[in-house]
Amino acid sequence: MGNSMVKNIDVKKRVVHLSLDEIAEALDNCTLYTRYILDLQEEEIIRLSEYMMSSDEIQEVFDEIDDDETGRYVLFPIRMGSRDGYADMEVFIENIKDLEVQELANQVIRESKPFRRFKDFIQVYPDLEKEWYTWKDARSRNRALEWLEEEGLVLTNEE
């Protein structure tokens, strides 16, 4: 037997027929007030928001999920405040090649309203702004792939 190119595929993995961007967006936006649930049977992401539904309606959905024993539903994890976003800005800034711009960006996020100030700051540097959004999207997609793996899910539509 020589080297085999056949990969071991875990038959316990469940298939998701959604785009990676849809998964990433739900992960990025899941909070205590807006929850996201992956419905594997209907192949959709359910959005529950206190701004769109009564707390009784939301509780009904969670009761249905609790009663389900098929594994049909997968809850997206809740983002804890703005820590993740702030950490993302810090990591991005560490990789800015122009040390002067890097230092200015570090100063900006250490002041009040760091997200607004960072957004305003990168608009002054169009190339940096483009790099930020490209990097941020890639980071969100990577987080989504990691989450899918943790949940034992396989994506089939990676558009």
C-alpha positions in Angstrom: 0.0 0.0 0.0 1.5 3.3 -1.0 0.5 6.8 0.0 -3.3 7.1 0.0 -4.9 10.3 -1.2 -8.2 9.3 0.4 -9.2 11.4 3.3 -10.9 10.1 6.3 -14.3 11.7 6.5 -16.2 11.8 9.7 -19.6 10.4 9.0 -21.0 12.1 12.1 -20.5 15.5 10.5 -23.7 17.3 9.5 -24.0 19.1 6.2 -24.9 22.8 6.0 -26.2 24.1 2.6 -25.6 27.8 3.3 -22.8 30.3 2.3 -19.9 30.9 4.5 -20.7 34.6 4.5 -24.2 33.9 5.9 -22.7 31.9 8.7 -20.0 34.5 9.4 -22.6 37.3 9.5 -24.8 35.5 12.0 -21.7 34.8 14.2 -20.6 38.4 14.0 -24.1 39.7 14.9 -25.3 37.3 17.6 -25.9 39.1 20.9 -28.1 38.8 23.9 -30.7 40.8 22.1 -30.5 39.3 18.7 -30.0 35.5 18.6 -29.3 33.4 15.6 -30.2 29.7 15.2 -29.1 27.4 12.4 -32.0 25.2 11.3 -30.4 22.2 9.5 -33.7 20.8 8.3 -35.0 23.9 6.7 -31.5 25.0 5.7 -31.8 28.5 7.0 -30.7 30.8 9.7 -33.4 31.9 12.1 -33.0 35.4 13.6 -34.7 36.1 16.9 -34.7 39.7 18.0 -36.4 41.5 20.9 -36.9 44.3 18.4 -39.0 42.1 16.1 -40.8 39.7 18.4 -42.3 39.6 21.9 -40.4 37.8 24.6 -43.2 35.2 24.7 -42.7 34.5 21.0 -39.0 34.1 21.4 -39.5 31.8 24.4 -41.8 29.6 22.2 -39.0 29.2 19.7 -36.5 28.3 22.4 -39.0 25.8 23.9 -39.4 24.1 20.5 -35.6 23.9 20.2 -35.3 22.5 23.8 -37.9 19.8 22.9 -36.2 18.8 19.7 -34.1 15.7 20.0 -33.0 15.4 16.3 -30.2 17.9 16.4 -32.0 20.0 13.9 -31.1 23.3 15.6 -27.7 24.7 16.3 -27.5 27.9 18.4 -24.9 30.5 17.4 -22.7 31.6 20.3 -23.4 35.0 21.8 -20.7 37.6 21.2 -19.7 39.2 24.5 -19.8 42.9 24.0 -17.3 44.7 21.9 -14.2 42.8 23.2 -13.9 40.8 20.0 -14.1 43.8 17.7 -11.6 45.7 19.8 -9.2 42.8 19.8 -9.6 42.6 16.0 -8.6 46.3 15.7 -5.5 45.7 17.9 -4.4 42.7 15.8 -4.9 44.6 12.6 -3.0 47.6 13.8 0.0 45.4 14.9 0.4 44.4 11.2 0.4 47.9 9.7 3.7 48.3 8.0 4.0 52.1 8.3 5.2 52.5 11.9 4.0 56.1 12.1 0.5 55.2 10.9 0.5 52.2 13.3 1.3 54.4 16.3 -1.4 56.9 15.3 -3.9 54.0 15.0 -2.9 52.7 18.4 -3.5 56.2 19.9 -6.9 56.4 18.2 -8.3 53.2 19.7 -7.1 54.1 23.2 -9.3 57.2 23.3 -13.1 57.4 23.9 -15.3 55.9 21.2 -12.5 53.7 19.7 -14.7 52.1 17.0 -16.0 55.4 15.6 -12.5 57.0 15.9 -10.9 54.0 14.2 -13.4 54.1 11.3 -12.8 57.8 10.9 -9.0 57.3 11.0 -8.9 54.6 8.3 -11.0 56.7 6.0 -8.1 59.1 5.8 -6.0 56.2 4.4 -8.1 54.7 1.6 -5.6 51.8 1.1 -5.6 51.0 4.8 -9.4 51.2 4.9 -9.6 48.6 2.0 -7.1 46.4 3.8 -9.1 46.6 7.0 -12.4 45.5 5.5 -10.7 42.7 3.5 -8.8 41.5 6.6 -12.0 41.8 8.8 -14.0 39.8 6.3 -11.4 37.1 6.1 -11.2 36.9 9.9 -15.0 36.5 10.1 -14.9 33.8 7.5 -12.2 32.0 9.4 -14.1 32.2 12.7 -17.1 30.8 10.9 -15.1 27.8 9.6 -13.7 27.2 13.1 -17.2 27.3 14.6 -18.6 24.9 12.0 -15.8 22.5 12.8 -16.4 22.8 16.5 -20.1 22.0 15.9 -19.3 19.0 13.7 -20.8 20.8 10.6 -19.5 20.7 7.0 -20.3 23.5 4.6 -21.2 22.5 1.0 -21.8 25.9 -0.5 -18.7 28.0 0.2 -19.6 31.0 -2.1 
